[in-house]
Amino acid sequence: MAVPEPADFPGAVIAVQTFGDFPERFLSHCRVLCSDGRFNGRGAFRFAPRFHLRDLESLFRHKVLRMLLARGKIN
């Protein structure tokens, strides 16, 4: 596994898609496109280690719910 460098940065684009009538049938989900590695400060691409999608899903859910709680959007 590669050790991250200070100038490393991953790439990602996230868009929230919503549809349906609010609040009865309102549905939303995220569309995510992310790189499978990162570019270092010298412009070289380094592949990220493989991960399990369930781990990423759990982390994303935790971070989003914590952010919504902190902003008072949910209780």
PQR file of N, CA, C, O and H, with PARSE charges and radii, in Angstrom:
ATOM      1  N   MET A   1       0.840  -1.168   0.000 -0.4000 1.5000
ATOM      2  CA  MET A   1       0.000   0.000   0.000 -0.0000 2.0000
ATOM      3  C   MET A   1       0.893   1.242   0.000  0.5500 1.7000
ATOM      4  O   MET A   1       1.861   1.321   0.757 -0.5500 1.4000
ATOM      5  N   ALA A   2       0.560   2.199  -0.848 -0.4000 1.5000
ATOM      6  CA  ALA A   2       1.348   3.425  -0.956 -0.0000 2.0000
ATOM      7  C   ALA A   2       1.047   4.364   0.204  0.5500 1.7000
ATOM      8  O   ALA A   2      -0.087   4.464   0.671 -0.5500 1.4000
ATOM      9  H   ALA A   2      -0.226   2.134  -1.463  0.4000 1.0000
ATOM     10  N   VAL A   3       2.074   5.036   0.646 -0.4000 1.5000
ATOM     11  CA  VAL A   3       1.916   6.023   1.712 -0.0000 2.0000
ATOM     12  C   VAL A   3       1.528   7.350   1.079  0.5500 1.7000
ATOM     13  O   VAL A   3       2.193   7.800   0.146 -0.5500 1.4000
ATOM     14  H   VAL A   3       2.995   4.956   0.266  0.4000 1.0000
ATOM     15  N   PRO A   4       0.442   8.001   1.576 -0.5600 1.5000
ATOM     16  CA  PRO A   4       0.047   9.283   0.988  0.2800 2.0000
ATOM     17  C   PRO A   4       1.136  10.334   1.134  0.5500 1.7000
ATOM     18  O   PRO A   4       1.843  10.372   2.141 -0.5500 1.4000
ATOM     19  N   GLU A   5       1.264  11.167   0.148 -0.4000 1.5000
ATOM     20  CA  GLU A   5       2.195  12.283   0.187 -0.0000 2.0000
ATOM     21  C   GLU A   5       1.411  13.551   0.493  0.5500 1.7000
ATOM     22  O   GLU A   5       0.210  13.601   0.225 -0.5500 1.4000
ATOM     23  H   GLU A   5       0.689  11.137  -0.670  0.4000 1.0000
ATOM     24  N   PRO A   6       2.054  14.577   1.047 -0.5600 1.5000
ATOM     25  CA  PRO A   6       1.335  15.803   1.404  0.2800 2.0000
ATOM     26  C   PRO A   6       0.586  16.452   0.245  0.5500 1.7000
ATOM     27  O   PRO A   6      -0.471  17.045   0.460 -0.5500 1.4000
ATOM     28  N   ALA A   7       1.102  16.355  -0.967 -0.4000 1.5000
ATOM     29  CA  ALA A   7       0.464  17.009  -2.109 -0.0000 2.0000
ATOM     30  C   ALA A   7      -0.494  16.087  -2.866  0.5500 1.7000
ATOM     31  O   ALA A   7      -0.998  16.478  -3.919 -0.5500 1.4000
ATOM     32  H   ALA A   7       1.961  15.873  -1.141  0.4000 1.0000
ATOM     33  N   ASP A   8      -0.760  14.887  -2.372 -0.4000 1.5000
ATOM     34  CA  ASP A   8      -1.691  13.975  -3.044 -0.0000 2.0000
ATOM     35  C   ASP A   8      -3.117  14.501  -2.942  0.5500 1.7000
ATOM     36  O   ASP A   8      -3.502  15.083  -1.927 -0.5500 1.4000
ATOM     37  H   ASP A   8      -0.350  14.569  -1.517  0.4000 1.0000
ATOM     38  N   PHE A   9      -3.892  14.295  -3.993 -0.4000 1.5000
ATOM     39  CA  PHE A   9      -5.309  14.633  -3.921 -0.0000 2.0000
ATOM     40  C   PHE A   9      -6.097  13.723  -4.849  0.5500 1.7000
ATOM     41  O   PHE A   9      -5.693  13.493  -5.989 -0.5500 1.4000
ATOM     42  H   PHE A   9      -3.579  13.823  -4.817  0.4000 1.0000
ATOM     43  N   PRO A  10      -7.236  13.196  -4.358 -0.5600 1.5000
ATOM     44  CA  PRO A  10      -8.093  12.346  -5.183  0.2800 2.0000
ATOM     45  C   PRO A  10      -9.034  13.207  -6.017  0.5500 1.7000
ATOM     46  O   PRO A  10      -9.122  14.418  -5.815 -0.5500 1.4000
ATOM     47  N   GLY A  11      -9.719  12.589  -6.933 -0.4000 1.5000
ATOM     48  CA  GLY A  11     -10.717  13.298  -7.724 -0.0000 2.0000
ATOM     49  C   GLY A  11     -12.083  12.676  -7.512  0.5500 1.7000
ATOM     50  O   GLY A  11     -12.213  11.453  -7.463 -0.5500 1.4000
ATOM     51  H   GLY A  11      -9.648  11.605  -7.097  0.4000 1.0000
ATOM     52  N   ALA A  12     -13.114  13.527  -7.384 -0.4000 1.5000
ATOM     53  CA  ALA A  12     -14.473  13.030  -7.210 -0.0000 2.0000
ATOM     54  C   ALA A  12     -15.474  14.105  -7.611  0.5500 1.7000
ATOM     55  O   ALA A  12     -15.226  15.301  -7.460 -0.5500 1.4000
ATOM     56  H   ALA A  12     -13.008  14.520  -7.424  0.4000 1.0000
ATOM     57  N   VAL A  13     -16.609  13.648  -8.124 -0.4000 1.5000
ATOM     58  CA  VAL A  13     -17.738  14.512  -8.440 -0.0000 2.0000
ATOM     59  C   VAL A  13     -18.955  13.841  -7.832  0.5500 1.7000
ATOM     60  O   VAL A  13     -19.198  12.659  -8.074 -0.5500 1.4000
ATOM     61  H   VAL A  13     -16.810  12.676  -8.246  0.4000 1.0000
ATOM     62  N   ILE A  14     -19.724  14.586  -7.042 -0.4000 1.5000
ATOM     63  CA  ILE A  14     -20.932  14.047  -6.409 -0.0000 2.0000
ATOM     64  C   ILE A  14     -22.093  14.959  -6.745  0.5500 1.7000
ATOM     65  O   ILE A  14     -21.995  16.176  -6.584 -0.5500 1.4000
ATOM     66  H   ILE A  14     -19.526  15.546  -6.845  0.4000 1.0000
ATOM     67  N   ALA A  15     -23.190  14.387  -7.210 -0.4000 1.5000
ATOM     68  CA  ALA A  15     -24.398  15.145  -7.519 -0.0000 2.0000
ATOM     69  C   ALA A  15     -25.582  14.486  -6.825  0.5500 1.7000
ATOM     70  O   ALA A  15     -25.731  13.264  -6.859 -0.5500 1.4000
ATOM     71  H   ALA A  15     -23.269  13.399  -7.342  0.4000 1.0000
ATOM     72  N   VAL A  16     -26.420  15.299  -6.197 -0.4000 1.5000
ATOM     73  CA  VAL A  16     -27.628  14.789  -5.560 -0.0000 2.0000
ATOM     74  C   VAL A  16     -28.743  14.854  -6.583  0.5500 1.7000
ATOM     75  O   VAL A  16     -28.989  15.906  -7.173 -0.5500 1.4000
ATOM     76  H   VAL A  16     -26.299  16.291  -6.170  0.4000 1.0000
ATOM     77  N   GLN A  17     -29.421  13.732  -6.798 -0.4000 1.5000
ATOM     78  CA  GLN A  17     -30.541  13.686  -7.723 -0.0000 2.0000
ATOM     79  C   GLN A  17     -31.809  13.473  -6.917  0.5500 1.7000
ATOM     80  O   GLN A  17     -31.888  12.560  -6.095 -0.5500 1.4000
ATOM     81  H   GLN A  17     -29.221  12.877  -6.318  0.4000 1.0000
ATOM     82  N   THR A  18     -32.800  14.319  -7.156 -0.4000 1.5000
ATOM     83  CA  THR A  18     -34.075  14.202  -6.447 -0.0000 2.0000
ATOM     84  C   THR A  18     -35.205  14.078  -7.458  0.5500 1.7000
ATOM     85  O   THR A  18     -35.105  14.543  -8.593 -0.5500 1.4000
ATOM     86  H   THR A  18     -32.736  15.061  -7.823  0.4000 1.0000
ATOM     87  N   PHE A  19     -36.265  13.449  -7.022 -0.4000 1.5000
ATOM     88  CA  PHE A  19     -37.455  13.345  -7.849 -0.0000 2.0000
ATOM     89  C   PHE A  19     -38.639  12.981  -6.969  0.5500 1.7000
ATOM     90  O   PHE A  19     -38.461  12.566  -5.824 -0.5500 1.4000
ATOM     91  H   PHE A  19     -36.346  13.071  -6.100  0.4000 1.0000
ATOM     92  N   GLY A  20     -39.840  13.135  -7.497 -0.4000 1.5000
ATOM     93  CA  GLY A  20     -41.055  12.840  -6.745 -0.0000 2.0000
ATOM     94  C   GLY A  20     -41.620  14.086  -6.097  0.5500 1.7000
ATOM     95  O   GLY A  20     -40.968  15.128  -6.033 -0.5500 1.4000
ATOM     96  H   GLY A  20     -39.985  13.472  -8.427  0.4000 1.0000
ATOM     97  N   ASP A  21     -42.864  13.957  -5.611 -0.4000 1.5000
ATOM     98  CA  ASP A  21     -43.545  15.065  -4.946 -0.0000 2.0000
ATOM     99  C   ASP A  21     -43.161  15.105  -3.479  0.5500 1.7000
ATOM    100  O   ASP A  21     -43.153  14.081  -2.796 -0.5500 1.4000
ATOM    101  H   ASP A  21     -43.394  13.111  -5.663  0.4000 1.0000
ATOM    102  N   PHE A  22     -42.843  16.307  -3.001 -0.4000 1.5000
ATOM    103  CA  PHE A  22     -42.456  16.477  -1.603 -0.0000 2.0000
ATOM    104  C   PHE A  22     -43.702  16.707  -0.778  0.5500 1.7000
ATOM    105  O   PHE A  22     -44.542  17.480  -1.240 -0.5500 1.4000
ATOM    106  H   PHE A  22     -42.849  17.139  -3.556  0.4000 1.0000
ATOM    107  N   PRO A  23     -43.916  16.139   0.361 -0.5600 1.5000
ATOM    108  CA  PRO A  23     -43.083  15.148   1.034  0.2800 2.0000
ATOM    109  C   PRO A  23     -43.554  13.717   0.819  0.5500 1.7000
ATOM    110  O   PRO A  23     -42.889  12.783   1.268 -0.5500 1.4000
ATOM    111  N   GLU A  24     -44.690  13.520   0.140 -0.4000 1.5000
ATOM    112  CA  GLU A  24     -45.285  12.187   0.063 -0.0000 2.0000
ATOM    113  C   GLU A  24     -44.410  11.145  -0.626  0.5500 1.7000
ATOM    114  O   GLU A  24     -44.220  10.048  -0.101 -0.5500 1.4000
ATOM    115  H   GLU A  24     -45.230  14.279  -0.225  0.4000 1.0000
ATOM    116  N   ARG A  25     -43.882  11.481  -1.787 -0.4000 1.5000
ATOM    117  CA  ARG A  25     -43.121  10.497  -2.565 -0.0000 2.0000
ATOM    118  C   ARG A  25     -41.752  11.034  -2.964  0.5500 1.7000
ATOM    119  O   ARG A  25     -41.228  10.698  -4.026 -0.5500 1.4000
ATOM    120  H   ARG A  25     -44.036  12.373  -2.213  0.4000 1.0000
ATOM    121  N   PHE A  26     -41.183  11.867  -2.107 -0.4000 1.5000
ATOM    122  CA  PHE A  26     -39.893  12.467  -2.396 -0.0000 2.0000
ATOM    123  C   PHE A  26     -38.788  11.419  -2.255  0.5500 1.7000
ATOM    124  O   PHE A  26     -38.693  10.746  -1.228 -0.5500 1.4000
ATOM    125  H   PHE A  26     -41.610  12.140  -1.245  0.4000 1.0000
ATOM    126  N   LEU A  27     -37.968  11.286  -3.271 -0.4000 1.5000
ATOM    127  CA  LEU A  27     -36.857  10.339  -3.266 -0.0000 2.0000
ATOM    128  C   LEU A  27     -35.586  11.072  -3.696  0.5500 1.7000
ATOM    129  O   LEU A  27     -35.626  11.963  -4.545 -0.5500 1.4000
ATOM    130  H   LEU A  27     -38.045  11.833  -4.105  0.4000 1.0000
ATOM    131  N   SER A  28     -34.484  10.691  -3.111 -0.4000 1.5000
ATOM    132  CA  SER A  28     -33.224  11.280  -3.529 -0.0000 2.0000
ATOM    133  C   SER A  28     -32.118  10.233  -3.445  0.5500 1.7000
ATOM    134  O   SER A  28     -32.219   9.253  -2.707 -0.5500 1.4000
ATOM    135  H   SER A  28     -34.451   9.967  -2.422  0.4000 1.0000
ATOM    136  N   HIS A  29     -31.077  10.462  -4.210 -0.4000 1.5000
ATOM    137  CA  HIS A  29     -29.885   9.625  -4.139 -0.0000 2.0000
ATOM    138  C   HIS A  29     -28.717  10.401  -4.717  0.5500 1.7000
ATOM    139  O   HIS A  29     -28.900  11.431  -5.366 -0.5500 1.4000
ATOM    140  H   HIS A  29     -30.995  11.258  -4.810  0.4000 1.0000
ATOM    141  N   CYS A  30     -27.533   9.906  -4.481 -0.4000 1.5000
ATOM    142  CA  CYS A  30     -26.324  10.561  -4.965 -0.0000 2.0000
ATOM    143  C   CYS A  30     -25.743   9.790  -6.134  0.5500 1.7000
ATOM    144  O   CYS A  30     -25.719   8.560  -6.147 -0.5500 1.4000
ATOM    145  H   CYS A  30     -27.384   9.069  -3.955  0.4000 1.0000
ATOM    146  N   ARG A  31     -25.280  10.542  -7.104 -0.4000 1.5000
ATOM    147  CA  ARG A  31     -24.503   9.978  -8.202 -0.0000 2.0000
ATOM    148  C   ARG A  31     -23.054  10.341  -7.911  0.5500 1.7000
ATOM    149  O   ARG A  31     -22.739  11.513  -7.707 -0.5500 1.4000
ATOM    150  H   ARG A  31     -25.300  11.542  -7.092  0.4000 1.0000
ATOM    151  N   VAL A  32     -22.177   9.355  -7.890 -0.4000 1.5000
ATOM    152  CA  VAL A  32     -20.779   9.595  -7.527 -0.0000 2.0000
ATOM    153  C   VAL A  32     -19.867   9.045  -8.612  0.5500 1.7000
ATOM    154  O   VAL A  32     -20.018   7.908  -9.061 -0.5500 1.4000
ATOM    155  H   VAL A  32     -22.433   8.403  -8.056  0.4000 1.0000
ATOM    156  N   LEU A  33     -18.936   9.862  -9.014 -0.4000 1.5000
ATOM    157  CA  LEU A  33     -17.885   9.453  -9.942 -0.0000 2.0000
ATOM    158  C   LEU A  33     -16.572   9.805  -9.255  0.5500 1.7000
ATOM    159  O   LEU A  33     -16.302  10.974  -8.981 -0.5500 1.4000
ATOM    160  H   LEU A  33     -18.814  10.785  -8.650  0.4000 1.0000
ATOM    161  N   CYS A  34     -15.766   8.799  -8.980 -0.4000 1.5000
ATOM    162  CA  CYS A  34     -14.508   9.084  -8.287 -0.0000 2.0000
ATOM    163  C   CYS A  34     -13.362   8.313  -8.931  0.5500 1.7000
ATOM    164  O   CYS A  34     -13.544   7.270  -9.559 -0.5500 1.4000
ATOM    165  H   CYS A  34     -15.986   7.849  -9.203  0.4000 1.0000
ATOM    166  N   SER A  35     -12.191   8.870  -8.745 -0.4000 1.5000
ATOM    167  CA  SER A  35     -10.997   8.245  -9.303 -0.0000 2.0000
ATOM    168  C   SER A  35     -10.600   7.038  -8.461  0.5500 1.7000
ATOM    169  O   SER A  35     -10.970   6.949  -7.290 -0.5500 1.4000
ATOM    170  H   SER A  35     -12.043   9.717  -8.235  0.4000 1.0000
ATOM    171  N   ASP A  36      -9.868   6.134  -9.037 -0.4000 1.5000
ATOM    172  CA  ASP A  36      -9.417   4.957  -8.290 -0.0000 2.0000
ATOM    173  C   ASP A  36      -7.974   5.143  -7.828  0.5500 1.7000
ATOM    174  O   ASP A  36      -7.207   4.186  -7.720 -0.5500 1.4000
ATOM    175  H   ASP A  36      -9.568   6.207  -9.988  0.4000 1.0000
ATOM    176  N   GLY A  37      -7.632   6.390  -7.560 -0.4000 1.5000
ATOM    177  CA  GLY A  37      -6.300   6.726  -7.080 -0.0000 2.0000
ATOM    178  C   GLY A  37      -6.186   8.213  -6.881  0.5500 1.7000
ATOM    179  O   GLY A  37      -7.179   8.903  -6.651 -0.5500 1.4000
ATOM    180  H   GLY A  37      -8.255   7.167  -7.647  0.4000 1.0000
ATOM    181  N   ARG A  38      -4.968   8.701  -6.972 -0.4000 1.5000
ATOM    182  CA  ARG A  38      -4.750  10.129  -6.759 -0.0000 2.0000
ATOM    183  C   ARG A  38      -3.513  10.576  -7.532  0.5500 1.7000
ATOM    184  O   ARG A  38      -2.643   9.771  -7.862 -0.5500 1.4000
ATOM    185  H   ARG A  38      -4.161   8.140  -7.160  0.4000 1.0000
ATOM    186  N   PHE A  39      -3.455  11.857  -7.809 -0.4000 1.5000
ATOM    187  CA  PHE A  39      -2.282  12.461  -8.426 -0.0000 2.0000
ATOM    188  C   PHE A  39      -1.401  13.030  -7.331  0.5500 1.7000
ATOM    189  O   PHE A  39      -1.895  13.675  -6.406 -0.5500 1.4000
ATOM    190  H   PHE A  39      -4.162  12.512  -7.541  0.4000 1.0000
ATOM    191  N   ASN A  40      -0.120  12.801  -7.426 -0.4000 1.5000
ATOM    192  CA  ASN A  40       0.780  13.393  -6.439 -0.0000 2.0000
ATOM    193  C   ASN A  40       1.244  14.762  -6.940  0.5500 1.7000
ATOM    194  O   ASN A  40       0.878  15.181  -8.038 -0.5500 1.4000
ATOM    195  H   ASN A  40       0.281  12.277  -8.177  0.4000 1.0000
ATOM    196  N   GLY A  41       2.036  15.443  -6.149 -0.4000 1.5000
ATOM    197  CA  GLY A  41       2.490  16.787  -6.485 -0.0000 2.0000
ATOM    198  C   GLY A  41       3.331  16.873  -7.741  0.5500 1.7000
ATOM    199  O   GLY A  41       3.516  17.963  -8.283 -0.5500 1.4000
ATOM    200  H   GLY A  41       2.334  15.102  -5.257  0.4000 1.0000
ATOM    201  N   ARG A  42       3.848  15.744  -8.220 -0.4000 1.5000
ATOM    202  CA  ARG A  42       4.657  15.719  -9.439 -0.0000 2.0000
ATOM    203  C   ARG A  42       3.844  15.307 -10.671  0.5500 1.7000
ATOM    204  O   ARG A  42       4.397  15.137 -11.758 -0.5500 1.4000
ATOM    205  H   ARG A  42       3.698  14.859  -7.779  0.4000 1.0000
ATOM    206  N   GLY A  43       2.528  15.147 -10.492 -0.4000 1.5000
ATOM    207  CA  GLY A  43       1.665  14.811 -11.616 -0.0000 2.0000
ATOM    208  C   GLY A  43       1.560  13.334 -11.921  0.5500 1.7000
ATOM    209  O   GLY A  43       0.914  12.962 -12.901 -0.5500 1.4000
ATOM    210  H   GLY A  43       2.078  15.285  -9.609  0.4000 1.0000
ATOM    211  N   ALA A  44       2.177  12.470 -11.114 -0.4000 1.5000
ATOM    212  CA  ALA A  44       2.103  11.026 -11.341 -0.0000 2.0000
ATOM    213  C   ALA A  44       0.845  10.473 -10.676  0.5500 1.7000
ATOM    214  O   ALA A  44       0.486  10.884  -9.572 -0.5500 1.4000
ATOM    215  H   ALA A  44       2.702  12.772 -10.318  0.4000 1.0000
ATOM    216  N   PHE A  45       0.182   9.543 -11.350 -0.4000 1.5000
ATOM    217  CA  PHE A  45      -1.027   8.927 -10.806 -0.0000 2.0000
ATOM    218  C   PHE A  45      -0.655   7.693  -9.993  0.5500 1.7000
ATOM    219  O   PHE A  45       0.119   6.850 -10.448 -0.5500 1.4000
ATOM    220  H   PHE A  45       0.473   9.209 -12.246  0.4000 1.0000
ATOM    221  N   ARG A  46      -1.205   7.592  -8.800 -0.4000 1.5000
ATOM    222  CA  ARG A  46      -0.965   6.439  -7.922 -0.0000 2.0000
ATOM    223  C   ARG A  46      -2.303   5.775  -7.641  0.5500 1.7000
ATOM    224  O   ARG A  46      -3.233   6.418  -7.154 -0.5500 1.4000
ATOM    225  H   ARG A  46      -1.833   8.276  -8.431  0.4000 1.0000
ATOM    226  N   PHE A  47      -2.398   4.488  -7.950 -0.4000 1.5000
ATOM    227  CA  PHE A  47      -3.638   3.765  -7.718 -0.0000 2.0000
ATOM    228  C   PHE A  47      -3.889   3.576  -6.229  0.5500 1.7000
ATOM    229  O   PHE A  47      -2.958   3.329  -5.463 -0.5500 1.4000
ATOM    230  H   PHE A  47      -1.643   3.966  -8.345  0.4000 1.0000
ATOM    231  N   ALA A  48      -5.137   3.691  -5.827 -0.4000 1.5000
ATOM    232  CA  ALA A  48      -5.532   3.491  -4.433 -0.0000 2.0000
ATOM    233  C   ALA A  48      -5.716   1.996  -4.184  0.5500 1.7000
ATOM    234  O   ALA A  48      -6.001   1.239  -5.111 -0.5500 1.4000
ATOM    235  H   ALA A  48      -5.893   3.892  -6.450  0.4000 1.0000
ATOM    236  N   PRO A  49      -5.553   1.574  -2.931 -0.5600 1.5000
ATOM    237  CA  PRO A  49      -5.819   0.163  -2.626  0.2800 2.0000
ATOM    238  C   PRO A  49      -7.296  -0.150  -2.833  0.5500 1.7000
ATOM    239  O   PRO A  49      -8.143   0.736  -2.720 -0.5500 1.4000
ATOM    240  N   ARG A  50      -7.600  -1.383  -3.129 -0.4000 1.5000
ATOM    241  CA  ARG A  50      -8.997  -1.804  -3.297 -0.0000 2.0000
ATOM    242  C   ARG A  50      -9.748  -1.639  -1.989  0.5500 1.7000
ATOM    243  O   ARG A  50      -9.168  -1.776  -0.912 -0.5500 1.4000
ATOM    244  H   ARG A  50      -6.912  -2.103  -3.221  0.4000 1.0000
ATOM    245  N   PHE A  51     -11.030  -1.347  -2.082 -0.4000 1.5000
ATOM    246  CA  PHE A  51     -11.868  -1.219  -0.899 -0.0000 2.0000
ATOM    247  C   PHE A  51     -13.186  -1.936  -1.147  0.5500 1.7000
ATOM    248  O   PHE A  51     -13.543  -2.237  -2.286 -0.5500 1.4000
ATOM    249  H   PHE A  51     -11.501  -1.236  -2.958  0.4000 1.0000
ATOM    250  N   HIS A  52     -13.894  -2.202  -0.068 -0.4000 1.5000
ATOM    251  CA  HIS A  52     -15.210  -2.828  -0.170 -0.0000 2.0000
ATOM    252  C   HIS A  52     -16.261  -1.722  -0.218  0.5500 1.7000
ATOM    253  O   HIS A  52     -16.235  -0.798   0.595 -0.5500 1.4000
ATOM    254  H   HIS A  52     -13.604  -1.958   0.858  0.4000 1.0000
ATOM    255  N   LEU A  53     -17.173  -1.821  -1.159 -0.4000 1.5000
ATOM    256  CA  LEU A  53     -18.192  -0.797  -1.353 -0.0000 2.0000
ATOM    257  C   LEU A  53     -19.018  -0.582  -0.092  0.5500 1.7000
ATOM    258  O   LEU A  53     -19.396   0.551   0.205 -0.5500 1.4000
ATOM    259  H   LEU A  53     -17.194  -2.572  -1.819  0.4000 1.0000
ATOM    260  N   ARG A  54     -19.302  -1.634   0.648 -0.4000 1.5000
ATOM    261  CA  ARG A  54     -20.086  -1.495   1.888 -0.0000 2.0000
ATOM    262  C   ARG A  54     -19.360  -0.615   2.907  0.5500 1.7000
ATOM    263  O   ARG A  54     -20.004   0.140   3.635 -0.5500 1.4000
ATOM    264  H   ARG A  54     -18.994  -2.554   0.407  0.4000 1.0000
ATOM    265  N   ASP A  55     -18.032  -0.704   2.970 -0.4000 1.5000
ATOM    266  CA  ASP A  55     -17.271   0.152   3.886 -0.0000 2.0000
ATOM    267  C   ASP A  55     -17.393   1.622   3.486  0.5500 1.7000
ATOM    268  O   ASP A  55     -17.574   2.489   4.341 -0.5500 1.4000
ATOM    269  H   ASP A  55     -17.509  -1.318   2.379  0.4000 1.0000
ATOM    270  N   LEU A  56     -17.292   1.896   2.192 -0.4000 1.5000
ATOM    271  CA  LEU A  56     -17.426   3.260   1.700 -0.0000 2.0000
ATOM    272  C   LEU A  56     -18.834   3.792   1.953  0.5500 1.7000
ATOM    273  O   LEU A  56     -19.004   4.939   2.364 -0.5500 1.4000
ATOM    274  H   LEU A  56     -17.145   1.192   1.498  0.4000 1.0000
ATOM    275  N   GLU A  57     -19.833   2.962   1.707 -0.4000 1.5000
ATOM    276  CA  GLU A  57     -21.227   3.348   1.931 -0.0000 2.0000
ATOM    277  C   GLU A  57     -21.460   3.688   3.408  0.5500 1.7000
ATOM    278  O   GLU A  57     -22.122   4.679   3.716 -0.5500 1.4000
ATOM    279  H   GLU A  57     -19.695   2.030   1.373  0.4000 1.0000
ATOM    280  N   SER A  58     -20.933   2.891   4.301 -0.4000 1.5000
ATOM    281  CA  SER A  58     -21.085   3.120   5.731 -0.0000 2.0000
ATOM    282  C   SER A  58     -20.406   4.427   6.157  0.5500 1.7000
ATOM    283  O   SER A  58     -20.974   5.198   6.930 -0.5500 1.4000
ATOM    284  H   SER A  58     -20.395   2.086   4.051  0.4000 1.0000
ATOM    285  N   LEU A  59     -19.205   4.672   5.661 -0.4000 1.5000
ATOM    286  CA  LEU A  59     -18.483   5.896   5.983 -0.0000 2.0000
ATOM    287  C   LEU A  59     -19.231   7.120   5.459  0.5500 1.7000
ATOM    288  O   LEU A  59     -19.368   8.112   6.175 -0.5500 1.4000
ATOM    289  H   LEU A  59     -18.742   4.045   5.033  0.4000 1.0000
ATOM    290  N   PHE A  60     -19.713   7.063   4.221 -0.4000 1.5000
ATOM    291  CA  PHE A  60     -20.453   8.169   3.622 -0.0000 2.0000
ATOM    292  C   PHE A  60     -21.706   8.459   4.439  0.5500 1.7000
ATOM    293  O   PHE A  60     -21.991   9.615   4.753 -0.5500 1.4000
ATOM    294  H   PHE A  60     -19.601   6.257   3.639  0.4000 1.0000
ATOM    295  N   ARG A  61     -22.455   7.417   4.783 -0.4000 1.5000
ATOM    296  CA  ARG A  61     -23.684   7.579   5.566 -0.0000 2.0000
ATOM    297  C   ARG A  61     -23.372   8.249   6.910  0.5500 1.7000
ATOM    298  O   ARG A  61     -24.070   9.176   7.321 -0.5500 1.4000
ATOM    299  H   ARG A  61     -22.224   6.478   4.528  0.4000 1.0000
ATOM    300  N   HIS A  62     -22.329   7.779   7.584 -0.4000 1.5000
ATOM    301  CA  HIS A  62     -21.950   8.338   8.878 -0.0000 2.0000
ATOM    302  C   HIS A  62     -21.601   9.827   8.760  0.5500 1.7000
ATOM    303  O   HIS A  62     -22.075  10.640   9.553 -0.5500 1.4000
ATOM    304  H   HIS A  62     -21.763   7.026   7.250  0.4000 1.0000
ATOM    305  N   LYS A  63     -20.783  10.177   7.782 -0.4000 1.5000
ATOM    306  CA  LYS A  63     -20.348  11.566   7.620 -0.0000 2.0000
ATOM    307  C   LYS A  63     -21.521  12.484   7.260  0.5500 1.7000
ATOM    308  O   LYS A  63     -21.624  13.589   7.791 -0.5500 1.4000
ATOM    309  H   LYS A  63     -20.398   9.516   7.138  0.4000 1.0000
ATOM    310  N   VAL A  64     -22.397  12.036   6.369 -0.4000 1.5000
ATOM    311  CA  VAL A  64     -23.534  12.870   5.952 -0.0000 2.0000
ATOM    312  C   VAL A  64     -24.511  13.059   7.110  0.5500 1.7000
ATOM    313  O   VAL A  64     -24.965  14.176   7.356 -0.5500 1.4000
ATOM    314  H   VAL A  64     -22.313  11.138   5.937  0.4000 1.0000
ATOM    315  N   LEU A  65     -24.838  11.991   7.818 -0.4000 1.5000
ATOM    316  CA  LEU A  65     -25.767  12.124   8.945 -0.0000 2.0000
ATOM    317  C   LEU A  65     -25.182  13.003  10.039  0.5500 1.7000
ATOM    318  O   LEU A  65     -25.907  13.796  10.639 -0.5500 1.4000
ATOM    319  H   LEU A  65     -24.469  11.083   7.618  0.4000 1.0000
ATOM    320  N   ARG A  66     -23.889  12.882  10.311 -0.4000 1.5000
ATOM    321  CA  ARG A  66     -23.243  13.730  11.315 -0.0000 2.0000
ATOM    322  C   ARG A  66     -23.293  15.199  10.895  0.5500 1.7000
ATOM    323  O   ARG A  66     -23.538  16.076  11.724 -0.5500 1.4000
ATOM    324  H   ARG A  66     -23.300  12.238   9.823  0.4000 1.0000
ATOM    325  N   MET A  67     -23.059  15.468   9.601 -0.4000 1.5000
ATOM    326  CA  MET A  67     -23.126  16.845   9.105 -0.0000 2.0000
ATOM    327  C   MET A  67     -24.549  17.401   9.217  0.5500 1.7000
ATOM    328  O   MET A  67     -24.730  18.547   9.627 -0.5500 1.4000
ATOM    329  H   MET A  67     -22.860  14.755   8.928  0.4000 1.0000
ATOM    330  N   LEU A  68     -25.553  16.608   8.861 -0.4000 1.5000
ATOM    331  CA  LEU A  68     -26.943  17.061   8.948 -0.0000 2.0000
ATOM    332  C   LEU A  68     -27.354  17.311  10.395  0.5500 1.7000
ATOM    333  O   LEU A  68     -28.063  18.278  10.671 -0.5500 1.4000
ATOM    334  H   LEU A  68     -25.407  15.677   8.527  0.4000 1.0000
ATOM    335  N   LEU A  69     -26.927  16.466  11.315 -0.4000 1.5000
ATOM    336  CA  LEU A  69     -27.193  16.686  12.741 -0.0000 2.0000
ATOM    337  C   LEU A  69     -26.549  17.974  13.229  0.5500 1.7000
ATOM    338  O   LEU A  69     -27.187  18.760  13.929 -0.5500 1.4000
ATOM    339  H   LEU A  69     -26.351  15.680  11.090  0.4000 1.0000
ATOM    340  N   ALA A  70     -25.300  18.197  12.868 -0.4000 1.5000
ATOM    341  CA  ALA A  70     -24.577  19.390  13.306 -0.0000 2.0000
ATOM    342  C   ALA A  70     -25.216  20.666  12.794  0.5500 1.7000
ATOM    343  O   ALA A  70     -25.163  21.698  13.463 -0.5500 1.4000
ATOM    344  H   ALA A  70     -24.782  17.559  12.299  0.4000 1.0000
ATOM    345  N   ARG A  71     -25.815  20.611  11.623 -0.4000 1.5000
ATOM    346  CA  ARG A  71     -26.459  21.791  11.037 -0.0000 2.0000
ATOM    347  C   ARG A  71     -27.920  21.934  11.430  0.5500 1.7000
ATOM    348  O   ARG A  71     -28.597  22.866  10.996 -0.5500 1.4000
ATOM    349  H   ARG A  71     -25.858  19.773  11.079  0.4000 1.0000
ATOM    350  N   GLY A  72     -28.407  21.002  12.259 -0.4000 1.5000
ATOM    351  CA  GLY A  72     -29.782  21.084  12.729 -0.0000 2.0000
ATOM    352  C   GLY A  72     -30.822  20.734  11.680  0.5500 1.7000
ATOM    353  O   GLY A  72     -31.994  21.083  11.827 -0.5500 1.4000
ATOM    354  H   GLY A  72     -27.856  20.245  12.612  0.4000 1.0000
ATOM    355  N   LYS A  73     -30.405  20.047  10.621 -0.4000 1.5000
ATOM    356  CA  LYS A  73     -31.335  19.681   9.539 -0.0000 2.0000
ATOM    357  C   LYS A  73     -32.155  18.433   9.883  0.5500 1.7000
ATOM    358  O   LYS A  73     -33.248  18.236   9.351 -0.5500 1.4000
ATOM    359  H   LYS A  73     -29.454  19.764  10.502  0.4000 1.0000
ATOM    360  N   ILE A  74     -31.623  17.594  10.775 -0.4000 1.5000
ATOM    361  CA  ILE A  74     -32.347  16.418  11.268 -0.0000 2.0000
ATOM    362  C   ILE A  74     -32.138  16.350  12.788  0.5500 1.7000
ATOM    363  O   ILE A  74     -31.248  16.996  13.341 -0.5500 1.4000
ATOM    364  H   ILE A  74     -30.735  17.754  11.208  0.4000 1.0000
ATOM    365  N   ASN A  75     -32.974  15.559  13.433 -0.4000 1.5000
ATOM    366  CA  ASN A  75     -32.790  15.373  14.883 -0.0000 2.0000
ATOM    367  C   ASN A  75     -32.870  13.912  15.243  0.5500 1.7000
ATOM    368  O   ASN A  75     -32.738  13.557  16.415 -0.5500 1.4000
ATOM    369  H   ASN A  75     -33.698  15.035  12.984  0.4000 1.0000
TER
END
